[in-house]
Every structure is written in structure tokens, then in C-alpha cells.
Amino acid sequence: MVPSSSHLSIRFRLVPIAGALLALLVYTRPARAQSAYVRVSQVGYESCQTPFRAYLMSTVEESRASFEVVNSKGATAYSGHVGALLGTWSHSPEATYAVYALDFIVPGGDLYTISVSGPVAAVSPRFAVDSPDTLYSGLLLNTLFFYETERDGANFIPNALRTAPGHLKDANARLYTTPPLDSNDFIDNVPPTPPLVSAKLPNIDASGGWWDAGDYMKYVETTSYTTALMQIGIRDFPNQMGAYAQMNPPAPPGSVSYAGSSGPGAPASSDFTGEARFGVNWLMKMWNEKTRTLYYQVDNSQDWDYYGEGDPSSATGNCGGTYATPYCLITQYDIWTLPQAADNFDQPGDPRPCDTYTAFFICYRAVYVAGPAGSPISPNLAGRLAADFALCYQLNRAADPSLANQCLNDAEDIFSLADTSYPDPAPTVGSGTCGNCLLTITPFDGYPENVWEDDMELGATELYFALQSAGGGGNLPAGLPHTNPMDYLQQAAQFARNYIANIYDAGYTDTLNLYDVSGLAHFELYRALEMAGDPSGLAVSQSSIRKQFLRQVGDAITQAGADAWGFGYQWSYGDTTSHGAGLSVMASEANSVTQSNSYDTYSQRWLANILGANAWGSSFIVGDGSTFPNCIQHQVANLAGALDGTSGGAPVLWGAAIEGPAGYATSGVVDGMILCPATGVDAFKKFNGNDGAFDASQVAVYRDNMQSFSTSEPAIDLTATSFLMWSWRLAQHPSF
């Protein structure tokens, strides 16, 4: 079994960096084999945003080397000497790369390569210098292709990777209580308790929604986050993500392949309106407004004690244990198929498809209930769901008043049920049941979110915008608990102040990603306070939340100053791609607030870090750039797609952001997987390492192998910051 969706982020404390920065400037022993590489932003550089930054990494001293930037006609467009030593990247105690700046200026509208002449020569991949519209419009379309491909249910979009709908039986799904888990995360229902315990509620329609990652699980945890960011993108950037998005944008310059050219079913533009509605529709199915009941997960990923391969294991069939039972149940993580196989899954050796004792829960997927009707809701989910439905109202108030009014009712009711009695940060566990953790998924450690006041800040802020957009209480639906937008602005300010005191001032920090949306919530609150005229008497003012937001961006800039690549996040901490795109978004927000070009530079450089300007010389978004992941842990991509995308193979899962470098790589196979790479060779292993002197505890690992979910699995939340990143780079400022 490969636990393919357990991607997580580790929160970290700010540490003094002066000593670390000094250590970076001390050149350590070279590697035994002399080698050098040029790292660039493989999706290109924006014209007029000069100078451009590339990197030379070399195992020998190259301070006297020179380089040329050569255009598509073979002419030298720029030449100069290798720039400053930015630091070192250590693969081992004996193997260290020096990292140098290659700063240059060339005209836009062309493709280039960089050639270094020195003790060890090196040549870069080809890259473009052009306008943001030329560079990024097609990449944003690639991202929409990813979400369209992730669609479950009857309303799937046939395209180059999808030929049939999946999990149609979710339309009549059975409800269960959350199962208890043992210390190995096995379901621990002891017979005669059945494998899963019925919630004794009517079946629901749980069809639709996006698969969470490379598996076919569906979670409110990640869908609520993704849908909020998607709707903010549509509202703020209608010319990029909304109805006015460019039709049929050209392929990104120098691209190997392009979703827009992938044939029938390819997006014609990067208009995410329909995709956001798809996400909202599923979330509305997960919330029963009539009974005020939340359903938070579709499908089970965890094995069973007694009834499966847990501890004790069943003595039946493949389970091979000692406990006498006719069951040997399998889970989502035990199979590797296309989605259309699930409804009538036939395991080899079973007497019939969907056999009661083996594959029952593959065909008839469980839905977990968050709690009794009307019970308090975990505040992380309550805050994000309130934001989702408040944004739904903002986007649909004029075009679809019935939907908008239902969304606003749902938003206010869910927000009112938020259980704010949790400490912040809340407790976490590494495995097993956690009765006092935030509700995320089962198992909790698959998505160990523990901060929530940022989510409530976001939810309250979007409710303020929703009520304000109505233009007066007379235009609002009847029966709302609150019609005064100031009620929610006051709460948003208080949650922001609580976050600052409980999370930021306590020494914890994180940048925009699933586990911490403060990098977006603070910016939204800043704009709401501006709209309200910066009223007095609130827990924060417009100037104080601006200052706080810029402090958090400043922390990332401090981190970047201690990294040879200038990255604002530790390479080994996980969810690297999502954090990198989130950093770029935050820097763009800071640029919008301050009009300071320095923030704009960081936005571009942090974008570049996840698209080739890194130790591995790889983009971590499928199809973007020239060296990108070929072997992602994703069932559809593995079974229906090309496994040689960087060589021109197609189709691939264009636009999918993978985990990227992490602290470890994983391995393990399930029957049906197509091994990739076929040889098992790890082409990126020689670049694994850490910034500065070698420290085994800080080594970052990137493995392009479909067995390694920790580095190569894509997910809807991981990809969500990228569509905002592209939109900010294209538009520069929100229109809202």
C-alpha cells in the first residue's frame, strides 16, 4: 500500500541567521568529480524586469569565469563575468557546489541560452525573455487543464487523459461515523462492531468534486482551500481567470508540449468560472443546510485491524493473518486503476465484482460525518467554507441570485457554528485518533493542520465583502443572522489580532499554503478595512495589518538571504512547490500594497525557484519548462499518460504542481502501477543536499519517481497557489 496523499507541511520557528549567512560565504571542499550546471527560470523572464538572474553551480572555484547569453540566431546578446558567490550547496561532506550569480540584460521577444567558459564549462537550458502575456497565459491554461482532469463524477470533461466518468455510485453514498484508528492508523473497530459504523442517516449525493491528489479521495479539507483561492482569483483577475480571459492563448515559448494543443477537451481559455462552480457545487453537497450537518470525506484510505491487513490481520485470502473472519477488505490505497473501474471493481480471485468481503468499499465509497446535526464545526473548516460560500455570493449575486442567496445563507450558518474553543495552535498527533485535534481528514496525520484563526479571519473578511456587495440590507436574502457587514469586519479584525498573538508573536511562521492562509487573509482584510474607511475601535487597523503582513513577507526575505538560491522557504520542509508559489503571491501582494519594486523582484525569483532555478535544475510543475516531472504518483497520469513528457511525450498532466523537494523520498508499489522511470535510475540524486555546510538533518531530496509520493505526487491544494501566482504576474494588480 502506498499512502499517496499524505503530504504535509512542518511549521518552523524563526532562527537567528547571521551565523548561517556567514557560513554560506565560506567555500568548502569541492566534490571529487568536477562538474558545473547553469540553472535558469525555464518558463522565462519578463521583459524590462532587469537584470535577470540565473545561477551557476560548480564543484570548482569559478569566480574568474565568464559567460555569454546567446539568442535564437546564435548571436551573443550579452557577455560578462560570473558574479558574486551566493553561497554553497552541499551534497555530502565531500561534495559541495559553489553557487554564483549570473546577472544579465537582453532584449525581449527571443529565446536564449547561457554558456559559461571557465574551469568547468556549462550550458543552460533554453529560456525565453518576453512579456508576461506571452510567458504565462498558456501556463495558466495548463493549470486549468489539471483541475478539469481531476473532476470526479458524471460531469467529467473528456480530454487527452480522461475517457470515462468515475465513481458514479457516489451519487447514492452511505454515511458512516468517523472510525477509531490505532497507533498505525489502522481502523480499529473490534468485532462484532462492523468494519465501519453506519451514521444511521439517509444516503447522500456525494458525486462530483475533485480528487484530492494522485488517488481518488475527496476531502472538504483541501477542496475548501482550493475553491476559496480559485474564486478569489476569478473575482480579482477577471481578465486572467474569469470570463474575459484570453481565448486560445499561444503555447508558452520554448515549451515541450502544451495543454491547449492536446486535442478535444482542451481548455480554450483560462476561464476558471465553471471550475470554481464545480467546486462550490460539491461543497454544497457536503453541507446539509436543512439539518446543519457537515460531511467531510468521501472514501476510505486506511486498512483495518481484524477485517483487513492491520494488526491483527484477517486470516482470509491475501490478508494472511490469524484472526478468523471471512473479510479481507481492501482500500483506496491498495489498488491502482482508472477511475471508471471503481464502480464495478473486480479483484482477481473474488467470486464477483464489489464482493462484500473484499472490494465492497471500493465500489460503495464511505462518506464520513463530521458530527451530529447542528453540532459545532472545526474552525479551520468553518472559516474556509464560510469564505467559499461568501465568495460564491459575491461572484453570482447578479447572474444567479438563487444560487448566491443559498451560498450566503450557508456561509453565515457555518460561520456561526465554528467551534472557537480550540487553542491556537491546536494539538497534533503523528498517528492514530486525535479527539482534540482540528478536523481535517481521516487519518489526521495525512493533513495535520493545527492553526485556524487565519481561516476564520478569511471567512469573516469574505462575509464582509459579500454583505457589502449587496448595497444594503434590502437586497439581501431574508432570514440572515447578520446583515450588517461591520459585524463580520469586527470579527475578522479580532481573529487577525488573535493570530498575530497566538501564532506569529509566539515564534511560529508559515507562508501561504493549505496550513496557513494568513498570507492571503491579511491582504484581504487590509482591502476590506480600506473599503470600510479604516474604522476605529477594531482589534487591528489598516496600517497595523499592513505592517503585520509585510513582516511576514519580510521573514521570507530574511530566509531568502540565508539561501544560496534566494528561496524564502527551507527546501527540506515539504510542500515546496506550493510554498514557492505562495511566496510569489505574497510578494506580489506586498508590491501592490507598497508599490516597491523590490517585492516584485522577489515575486519573480521565488517563481523561478520552483521552475528550474534550483539545485536540481527542474521545474516542479508538470509541462511547465523543459525539465519537469515525468513520473508523478497519479493513477490517471501513470496509466493513461505519457511517461516521457520532457522528451515530447504527450499527453501529460499539464499544470499539476507536485510536492517537490522534501526531507525524504518514499518507495513502494501496488499491482497495476507502470514503473517510472522504468530503469529506476534517480537522475536527480547527485543534486540532493542542503544550503551551506553539509547537515544530514537538513538535506533536501527530490526524486522524480512515481513511487515517491513525498516528492512526486500532485494535489489540488499544492496547485492552488500557482494559478494565483500566474494571475498576479499577468495582471500586476487585482481589479477588485
Secondary structure, DSSP 8 states (H G I E B T S, - for coil): ---TT------EE----HHHHHHHTS-----SS--EEEE--TT-EETTS-SEEEEEEESS--TT-EEEEEETTS-EEEEEE---EEEEEESSSS-EEEEEEEEE---SSEEEEEEEESSS-EE---EEEE-HHHHHHHHHHHHHHHHHHTB-STT----SS--S---GGGGGBEEE----B-TTS-B---TTS-SS-B--S--B-----B--SSS--EEHHHHHHHHHHHHHHHHH-TTTTSTT--BS----TT-S--GGGS-TT--SB---HHHHHHHHHHHHHTEETTTTEEEEEES----BTTTSSSSS-BSSGGG--SB--S-----GGG----GGGGGG---TT-SSTT-TTTTHHHHS-EEEE-SSTT--B-HHHHHHHHHHHHHHHHHHTTT-HHHHHHHHHHHHHHHHTB-TTS-SS----SSS--TTS---SSSGGGS-----HHHHHHHHHHHHHHHHHTTSGGGS-TT-S---HHHHHHHHHHHHHHHIIIIITTTEE--SBTTB-HHHHHHHHHHHHHHTT--TTSSS-HHHHHHHHHHHHHHHHHHHHTSTT--SS-TTSS-HHHHHHHHHHHHHHHHHHH--HHHHHHHHHHHHHTBT-STT--BSBTTSSSS--SS-S-HHHHHHS-S-GGGT-----TT-BB--SBS-------TT---SSTT---TTGGG-BEESS--GGG-BB----TT-HHHH-B-HHHHHHHHHHHHHHHHSS---
